[in-house]
Amino acid sequence: MAYEEARADEASGATRNRLTRREVVTRVLGLGIPVLGGLLAACSAPAAAPAPTSPPAAAPTAAPAAKPTTAAAAAPTTAATAVPAKPTAAPAAAATTAPAAAATTAPAQAASTRPLTPTFYQWIVDLHPSLPAVNDAYKQTAPLNFQIAPVQGFGIDRFVAEAKDKSSTWDVYVGMTPFVEMSALIQADVIEPWDNYIPKDVLADIIPSIRDECTVNGKLYSWPFLLDIITMGWNKGQSDAAGITAMPTTWDELQTASKQIIDKKAAPYGVVFDAHGWRSLAPIAHSISSKVYTPDLFFDFNSDVALQSLEIMKNLKALSSPNVLSVGTTDAGVNNTPDEDAFAAQQATYFVKYQNAPLRFAATWPDPTKLQLGPLPKTAGGEGATVFWTTGACLFKYGQNKDKAAEYMKALTFNEGIWKDSIAGSPTAHPGQIPPYQSFYDKWNASKPTWWQDWVPLILDQLKVAKAIPNQKFGLTQFVIGQPEWEKYLTGQQPDPKKAMQAAWDAVQAEAKKSA
């Protein structure tokens, strides 16, 4: 997600990922509102993918055995996360037509006059202690000028300004989320597709739904790296104490179980969720029907599906901590959110968020093995989909070392140490993300590594039903703009949900017209 990842705050004993990218969206879209960054953040719109099937009857999995000593902050990402169909055979080669948004043909690569210069958001470095080993190995073959992206004032306006001058300080940026900033970077002619540089075997190895998310007009603009899917985690110690023996599979069952938690005094609150729309309203909507977007790819706030989702949120809020709608304490309120604190402190039993959040915050419990993970609940007869996104890398059109950038990204994303850190956790963090490549799962199915965790297949299975938020200019910010309006219904300020959602729609469309 485009601005969603630069974190590392100490709060409640948990290291929180931080991503400050609100300036990016604010400057690019001309919005005078805080824009989240967040690792959770976003994914791009898939090229017409088949409608999700019903979700697998996945059994809950136990928490990982490894207990990291510090909890990492959620990636919004970007943190954030699940979507469409389970990886099958690789799709046919992407079309060669360049996206209409690209203003000019990508310049021929000039002879490089500098070392490969990637720039990373700090949170990725903090959460992946194997990254220095990847860099050291790469330096044995070619020069590398590894940089950390400045968090303050590091919006895409810097990228855009350099591109207008036909230059770029960096060659590749690792931290982009398709539905967050990718569309704006394409429209501003800042980035070019990876297709001329990514090895064909790597392109074919990308899980189809992820490849769709990262593709615009048949071209791959994001080299995927980290995956987030919206799921549900819970504290089995508390649910057992309340006499609950089954995983809630519908929103009604979740509400019933949450009431039982409170009535039995197993925890002060039954359920918590992240109030940001791409982490709650959209995933809940996808669980009913993922066909909740207009032809021009806006979230349809006025649809029956969106209204039903808002009603579910109101029911969950009644069973949640009083501050569940409060903003977070970092990154313009996007991260270090109250739901995370409540779950970490065992104040609530159920937790709706991207999969890495419960993994990270359960690590603060006396017994992290009490954590269970399961699919997002759905409505009776609902589609059973959810939301996913990836955080990946974009290639600067006016950068250098483009072939080397592809070599580096392959070395990074295929490094097993990176995935060991992410899946099993390390003494410093537990990223809780999984690879975007089918070959890893084929290998692990044949022979599981000693650090394997049973929650991985559950998350992978959710890609069978997950769907990315469409990749367009307002993919992320429409939820930022609309939230103050729809929350008036959740707080009782507006008794009519239709009026609240109409106001959200009107606010988004007004901003869209301003930036047209």
Secondary structure, DSSP 8 states (H G I E B T S, - for coil): -TT-----EEETTEEE-----HHHHHHHHT--S-----BB------SS------------EE--S---SSB-----BTT---EE----S----------TT--S---------S-B-EEE-HHHHHH-TTHHHHHHHHHTTS-B--EE--STT--HHHHHHHHHTT--S-SEEEEE-IIIIIHHHHHTT-EE-STTTS-HHHHHHB-HHHHHHTEETTEE--EEEEEEEEEEEEEHHHHHHTT--S---BHHHHHHHHHHHHHTTSSSEEEEE--STTTTHHHHHHHH-S--B-TTS-B-TTSHHHHHHHHHHHHHHTTS-TTTTS--SBTTTTBS-HHHHHHHTT-EEEEEEETHHHHHHHTTSS-GGGEEEE---B-TT----EEEEEEEEEEETT-S-HHHHHHHHHHHHT-HHHHHHHHH--SS-------SBHHHHHHHHHS--TT--THHHHHHHHTTEEEE---STTTTHHHHHHHHHHHHHHTTS-S-HHHHHHHHHHHHHHHHHHT-
